[in-house]
Amino acid sequence: MNRHIFALQQVARRTISSSAPRQVNKVPEKQKLFQEDNGMPVHLKGGPADALLYRSTMVLTIVGAGYVVYELVKAAFPQKK
């Protein structure tokens, strides 16, 4: 019984370890990109996708803050029925 479990574990280990594709380490490239002194803020150095994410976050923040102020004013001055 123990022999079968051990054999099954060995097959599982071989299958899991050999099926994973080897990936190229891209960390040094990214470090070089983000440490480059080009006057850009670090949150925009990732390219157009970072710029789009930053701008959309700013728009959502401003809209959300405006909505909060609107609701506070509405709650502070309730309409009389």
ABEGO torsion letter per residue (X at the ends): XAAAAAAAAAAAAAAAAAABBBBBBAAAAAAAAAABBAGBBAAAAAEAAAAAAAAAAAAAAAAAAAAAAAAAAAAABBBBX
